[in-house]
Amino acid sequence: MALKAAHVSGVPSLDHVPEVPAISLSSPRLPPGVVKAGQKPTKFLVVGHRGKGMNALASPDRRMKEIKENSILSFNAAGRFPIDLVEFDVQVTKDDCPIIFHDDLIHTEEDGKIIEKRTTDLTLEEFLSYGPQKDRSKAGKPLIRKTKDGRFLNWNVESDYPLCTLQEAFELVDSRIGFNIELKLDDYYEYRDEELTHTLQAVLRVVLKYAKERPIIFSSFQPDAPRLMAKLQSSYPVYFLTNGGTQSYPDVRRNSLEEALKLCIENGLQGIVSEVKAIFRCPPAIHKIKEANLTLLTYGVLNNVPEAVYMQHVLGINGVIVDLVQEITESLAEFITHKTEEENGEENGKAKEVINRPNFSQKEISFLLRLIPELVQ
């Protein structure tokens, strides 16, 4: 049975919220690696990208086609490893229901022709009619994905699963797994604040009703979405997603780490999620972001390389979003262990992160910082 569309009554409006959100450090909903000004991060965050990894259908790597991305199955599969959150993309249907799906356009095949529709132009019922169905006696529309080079590929994965709503994620995913909710919007559409507010309120309505004590982070590439989300609520951290200049967009706020930092400071955001290549090309940006008391996470294909993740930990980055959840968590376990302070001769018994790593000299670190940009190029 299809879920009813979410209505936004009872959700705050921009006229009834503080200018800058105030997040309590004692709140269990604050992810453990996310901190406020003057506080040190408690751990290095690992976030599962779209669950246990995105689907790269043209990739020869079977791990990139193992489980349907952005599905309940993928979220719970990622949760079997020592991760802190799963990241997923939320859009809002024509009838105001938040759904989990990455692509702006959804494709199927009818009578040998590719049919393309904008995801947000669909009703909830129409959206859920794509792909495998919960009722196995029914056949859904075949789901096809358009690759970056323009090819259309059948969305074939080893473990397929039905599409889902945000509400279902809260109800069916292990409550110990935090959510990094990416507010997915069109990269090239100019939104009015009223449009964005309506969309964000639809998402907030579900979050406020079903999140309970689950840790939540909001993030978005669309610069005005985090600005407005920070005004609409004060319970959860809001991050700005940026390519950091690795791609160019009409909105200059998206085109550099400097602009990202400026946006966060001006709007009281809690952190930046940057393409890792942008950070490796400009390591001094890490210090500037830390000076502004912001949390810094990264994403990108380099985060599937254990050595690149290791280097980020050394440089003081707060966490990584990864596709290869098992491989990265296993490699991190080799140099990060968790003991209690009591085991280390202290009294309060709180968990403490202990890092097993070589002692780099300043000369060695300087060499690595010079080398990394060359490797990225």
Secondary structure in CASP SS format (residue, H / E / C, confidence):
PFRMAT SS
TARGET T0000
AUTHOR 0000-0000-0000
METHOD secondary structure of the structure
MODEL  1
M C 1.00
A C 1.00
L C 1.00
K C 1.00
A C 1.00
A C 1.00
H C 1.00
V C 1.00
S C 1.00
G C 1.00
V C 1.00
P C 1.00
S C 1.00
L H 1.00
D H 1.00
H H 1.00
V C 1.00
P C 1.00
E C 1.00
V C 1.00
P C 1.00
A C 1.00
I C 1.00
S C 1.00
L C 1.00
S C 1.00
S C 1.00
P C 1.00
R C 1.00
L C 1.00
P C 1.00
P C 1.00
G C 1.00
V C 1.00
V C 1.00
K C 1.00
A C 1.00
G C 1.00
Q C 1.00
K C 1.00
P C 1.00
T C 1.00
K C 1.00
F C 1.00
L E 1.00
V E 1.00
V E 1.00
G E 1.00
H E 1.00
R C 1.00
G C 1.00
K C 1.00
G C 1.00
M C 1.00
N C 1.00
A C 1.00
L C 1.00
A C 1.00
S C 1.00
P C 1.00
D C 1.00
R H 1.00
R H 1.00
M H 1.00
K H 1.00
E C 1.00
I E 1.00
K C 1.00
E C 1.00
N C 1.00
S C 1.00
I H 1.00
L H 1.00
S H 1.00
F H 1.00
N H 1.00
A H 1.00
A H 1.00
G C 1.00
R C 1.00
F C 1.00
P C 1.00
I C 1.00
D C 1.00
L E 1.00
V E 1.00
E E 1.00
F E 1.00
D E 1.00
V E 1.00
Q E 1.00
V E 1.00
T C 1.00
K C 1.00
D C 1.00
D C 1.00
C C 1.00
P E 1.00
I E 1.00
I E 1.00
F C 1.00
H C 1.00
D C 1.00
D C 1.00
L E 1.00
I E 1.00
H E 1.00
T E 1.00
E E 1.00
E E 1.00
D C 1.00
G C 1.00
K E 1.00
I E 1.00
I E 1.00
E E 1.00
K E 1.00
R E 1.00
T H 1.00
T H 1.00
D H 1.00
L C 1.00
T C 1.00
L H 1.00
E H 1.00
E H 1.00
F H 1.00
L H 1.00
S C 1.00
Y E 1.00
G C 1.00
P C 1.00
Q C 1.00
K C 1.00
D C 1.00
R C 1.00
S C 1.00
K C 1.00
A C 1.00
G C 1.00
K E 1.00
P C 1.00
L C 1.00
I E 1.00
R E 1.00
K E 1.00
T C 1.00
K C 1.00
D C 1.00
G C 1.00
R C 1.00
F E 1.00
L E 1.00
N E 1.00
W C 1.00
N C 1.00
V C 1.00
E C 1.00
S E 1.00
D C 1.00
Y C 1.00
P C 1.00
L C 1.00
C E 1.00
T E 1.00
L H 1.00
Q H 1.00
E H 1.00
A H 1.00
F H 1.00
E H 1.00
L H 1.00
V C 1.00
D C 1.00
S C 1.00
R C 1.00
I C 1.00
G E 1.00
F E 1.00
N E 1.00
I E 1.00
E E 1.00
L E 1.00
K C 1.00
L C 1.00
D C 1.00
D C 1.00
Y C 1.00
Y C 1.00
E C 1.00
Y C 1.00
R C 1.00
D H 1.00
E H 1.00
E H 1.00
L H 1.00
T H 1.00
H H 1.00
T H 1.00
L H 1.00
Q H 1.00
A H 1.00
V H 1.00
L H 1.00
R H 1.00
V H 1.00
V H 1.00
L H 1.00
K H 1.00
Y H 1.00
A C 1.00
K C 1.00
E C 1.00
R C 1.00
P C 1.00
I E 1.00
I E 1.00
F E 1.00
S E 1.00
S E 1.00
F C 1.00
Q C 1.00
P C 1.00
D H 1.00
A H 1.00
P H 1.00
R H 1.00
L H 1.00
M H 1.00
A H 1.00
K H 1.00
L H 1.00
Q C 1.00
S C 1.00
S C 1.00
Y C 1.00
P C 1.00
V E 1.00
Y E 1.00
F E 1.00
L E 1.00
T E 1.00
N C 1.00
G C 1.00
G C 1.00
T C 1.00
Q C 1.00
S C 1.00
Y C 1.00
P C 1.00
D C 1.00
V H 1.00
R H 1.00
R H 1.00
N C 1.00
S C 1.00
L H 1.00
E H 1.00
E H 1.00
A H 1.00
L H 1.00
K H 1.00
L H 1.00
C H 1.00
I H 1.00
E H 1.00
N H 1.00
G C 1.00
L C 1.00
Q C 1.00
G E 1.00
I E 1.00
V E 1.00
S E 1.00
E E 1.00
V H 1.00
K H 1.00
A H 1.00
I H 1.00
F H 1.00
R H 1.00
C C 1.00
P C 1.00
P H 1.00
A H 1.00
I H 1.00
H H 1.00
K H 1.00
I H 1.00
K H 1.00
E H 1.00
A C 1.00
N C 1.00
L C 1.00
T E 1.00
L E 1.00
L E 1.00
T E 1.00
Y E 1.00
G C 1.00
V H 1.00
L H 1.00
N H 1.00
N H 1.00
V C 1.00
P H 1.00
E H 1.00
A H 1.00
V H 1.00
Y H 1.00
M H 1.00
Q H 1.00
H H 1.00
V H 1.00
L H 1.00
G C 1.00
I C 1.00
N C 1.00
G E 1.00
V E 1.00
I E 1.00
V E 1.00
D C 1.00
L C 1.00
V H 1.00
Q H 1.00
E H 1.00
I H 1.00
T H 1.00
E H 1.00
S H 1.00
L H 1.00
A H 1.00
E C 1.00
F C 1.00
I E 1.00
T E 1.00
H E 1.00
K E 1.00
T E 1.00
E C 1.00
E C 1.00
E C 1.00
N C 1.00
G C 1.00
E C 1.00
E C 1.00
N C 1.00
G C 1.00
K C 1.00
A E 1.00
K E 1.00
E E 1.00
V E 1.00
I E 1.00
N C 1.00
R C 1.00
P C 1.00
N C 1.00
F C 1.00
S C 1.00
Q H 1.00
K H 1.00
E H 1.00
I H 1.00
S H 1.00
F H 1.00
L H 1.00
L H 1.00
R H 1.00
L H 1.00
I H 1.00
P H 1.00
E H 1.00
L H 1.00
V H 1.00
Q C 1.00
END
